[in-house]
């Protein structure tokens, strides 16, 4: 079994208005998001688990949808990293055998969905 990964980036703003007054994330702020798409599998006749171009073809429309947007304008859920990782996973799962999404909200904070 192999795991193939490819990383993508986008810039976006959001606020988490459900957090308590005074919490810095309650205010509108932005992140330089990075996420890794992971696909597990065995090698096919080409010697691939999946062609990296196949991953990009499915992910690029999602990146275009999210990039340079206010996430609160796009979604009716709290735009936490956890919820965003799950949304990306669910969207990709419609057309790609994605195993995991690792979403970095900052250089030092990330979430994995689904958890191992």
N, C-alpha and C positions, 0 to 999 in steps of 0.2 A: 504494500500500500504506500502510495506517495501522497504528499500534499503540495499542490501548486499554489503559489500566491502571486498576487499583483496588487500594487498600491496605487491609490488615486488621491487627489487633493481637491479641496474646494474651500472657498471663503464664504462665510455666512454670519449673519447676526441673529440674535435671539434674546429674549428675556424670559425669566421664569417668575411670572407675577404671583404665583401661588406660594412663593417662599416668604418668610417673615420680613417685615419692614427692617431696613438696615442691611439685609443680606446683599452682597455686591452683585450676585447673579440675578437679583430681582430686576435690576436696571437693564436696559438695552445695552448689549455689548457684542463683540464679535470674536470669532475664532478662525484660525487657520486649521481647518479640519484635515485629517489624513485618515484614510481607511484602507485596510487590507482585506481583499477578497481571498478566501481560501477554498479550494476545491480538492477533495480527497478522491482517490481512485486508483485503479490499476492502469497499466499502460495499454493503449489501444494499438492497432496495427501500424500506426505512424510512429510509435514509441512515445506518445504523449498521454498524459492524463486528460488534458484539454489544451487546445491551442490558445496561447495568450491573446491572440487577436479575437477569439470568440468571447473571452472575458471582457475585453475592451468594448466590443460591439454592444454588449448588454449593459455595461456599467456607464459608458459615456453619456447616454441620455439621462441617467439619474444624476450624474455630476452636473450636467447642463441645467437640470431642473433646480438643483440646490445652490449652485454657485452664484455668489453675490446677491443673495436674497435674504430677506428677513424670514426666518423659519416659522415665526409665529403667524405670518400671513399665509403659509402653505399648509399648515397642519392644525387639526383641532385637538391634538394631544399636547401634553407638556413636552417641550422640545429638549428634554434632557438627553445626554449622550446615550443613555440606556434605551430610551424610546426611539431615538434616531437610528441606532444600530439595528434594532429589531425591524424598523420600517425598511431600511436598506436590505436586510436579509430577506424579508417577506417579498419585497419587490423583485429582487433577483431570483428568488426561488420559483417565480412564475415561469422563467425561461432558462434557468441555469441551475445545475446541480451544486449549488453553493453549500459548503460545509459550515463555514463560520465567517463572521465579520468581526474584525478588530478595528474599532473606531477610536482614534486619538482626537480628543477635543483640544488638548494642549500638548506640548512636547513631553509632559510628564504624567498625563492622565489619560487613561484609556478604558474601554469596556469591550468585552468579548461576548458575542451572541451567536449561537447559544453557548453557554458555559460548557466547559469540557467535563 
